[in-house]
Amino acid sequence: MMKNQTINLKYSLAKARALSHYLEKEGKTIEGELLDHIDEMYDAQVPEVVREFVASQNPEDVIEDAHVNDQKAERSSRPGSRKKQMQNETDAQTMKESGPVLAM
């Protein structure tokens, strides 16, 4: 099992609740989305030679990352994905017209 670093963030409670509410509609979590973005940032910022060295020192990370990437690909290729995307676009348009829902 790989060693993990905990990262703590302070963020507006109201914004976090609203974000969590809308992410849950898509079957997502704030933590999962942040992990995706951190991985993207890691790939963009850390030179490939360093990423390869880190991977060689932590082979269990590479196996786990491959498994996570497979799960992400499976989620994005589901038949309902386009339907959800269209619904999200409609929801976004409705939200622009009516504003955010604050009661949860």
C-alpha positions as CSV (number, residue, x, y, z in Angstrom):
1,M,0.0,0.0,0.0
2,M,1.3,3.4,-0.9
3,K,2.0,6.1,1.7
4,N,-0.3,9.1,1.5
5,Q,0.2,12.7,2.4
6,T,-2.9,14.4,3.9
7,I,-3.6,17.9,2.6
8,N,-5.9,20.2,4.6
9,L,-7.7,23.1,3.0
10,K,-9.9,25.8,4.4
11,Y,-12.8,26.7,2.2
12,S,-16.2,28.4,2.6
13,L,-18.6,26.0,4.2
14,A,-21.5,27.3,2.2
15,K,-19.6,26.9,-1.1
16,A,-18.4,23.4,-0.1
17,R,-22.0,22.3,0.7
18,A,-23.3,23.6,-2.6
19,L,-20.4,22.0,-4.5
20,S,-20.9,18.7,-2.7
21,H,-24.6,18.8,-3.4
22,Y,-24.2,19.2,-7.2
23,L,-21.2,16.8,-7.4
24,E,-23.3,14.1,-5.7
25,K,-25.9,14.4,-8.5
26,E,-23.1,13.2,-10.8
27,G,-21.9,10.5,-8.4
28,K,-18.8,12.5,-7.6
29,T,-17.2,13.8,-4.4
30,I,-15.1,16.9,-3.7
31,E,-12.2,14.7,-2.6
32,G,-12.3,12.6,-5.8
33,E,-12.4,15.7,-8.0
34,L,-9.5,17.3,-6.1
35,L,-7.5,14.1,-6.4
36,D,-8.1,14.1,-10.2
37,H,-6.9,17.8,-10.4
38,I,-3.9,17.1,-8.2
39,D,-2.9,14.2,-10.5
40,E,-3.3,16.5,-13.5
41,M,-1.2,19.1,-11.9
42,Y,1.5,16.5,-11.0
43,D,1.6,15.3,-14.6
44,A,1.8,18.9,-15.9
45,Q,4.4,20.3,-13.4
46,V,6.7,17.4,-12.5
47,P,9.2,16.5,-15.3
48,E,8.7,13.1,-16.9
49,V,12.1,11.9,-15.8
50,V,11.2,12.7,-12.1
51,R,7.8,11.0,-12.5
52,E,9.5,7.9,-13.8
53,F,12.0,7.9,-10.9
54,V,9.1,8.3,-8.4
55,A,7.3,5.5,-10.1
56,S,10.3,3.2,-10.0
57,Q,10.7,3.9,-6.2
58,N,7.0,3.3,-5.6
59,P,5.7,0.5,-8.0
60,E,2.5,0.0,-5.9
61,D,1.5,3.5,-6.8
62,V,1.8,2.7,-10.5
63,I,-0.5,-0.3,-10.1
64,E,-3.0,1.6,-8.1
65,D,-3.0,4.6,-10.5
66,A,-3.6,2.2,-13.4
67,H,-6.6,0.7,-11.6
68,V,-8.0,4.2,-10.8
69,N,-7.5,5.3,-14.5
70,D,-9.4,2.2,-15.7
71,Q,-12.3,3.1,-13.4
72,K,-12.3,6.7,-14.6
73,A,-12.4,5.5,-18.3
74,E,-15.2,3.1,-17.5
75,R,-17.3,5.9,-15.8
76,S,-16.8,8.3,-18.7
77,S,-17.7,5.7,-21.4
78,R,-21.0,4.7,-19.8
79,P,-24.0,5.1,-22.2
80,G,-25.7,7.6,-19.9
81,S,-22.8,10.0,-19.9
82,R,-24.0,12.0,-22.8
83,K,-27.5,12.2,-21.3
84,K,-26.0,13.4,-18.0
85,Q,-23.9,16.0,-19.8
86,M,-27.0,17.3,-21.6
87,Q,-28.9,17.4,-18.3
88,N,-26.0,19.2,-16.6
89,E,-26.0,21.8,-19.4
90,T,-29.7,22.3,-18.9
91,D,-29.2,22.5,-15.1
92,A,-26.5,25.1,-15.6
93,Q,-28.8,27.2,-17.8
94,T,-31.6,26.9,-15.3
95,M,-29.2,28.0,-12.5
96,K,-28.1,31.0,-14.5
97,E,-31.7,32.0,-14.8
98,S,-32.9,31.2,-11.2
99,G,-29.7,31.4,-9.1
100,P,-28.2,28.8,-6.8
101,V,-30.3,26.7,-4.4
102,L,-29.1,27.4,-0.9
103,A,-31.4,25.1,1.2
104,M,-30.1,21.6,1.5
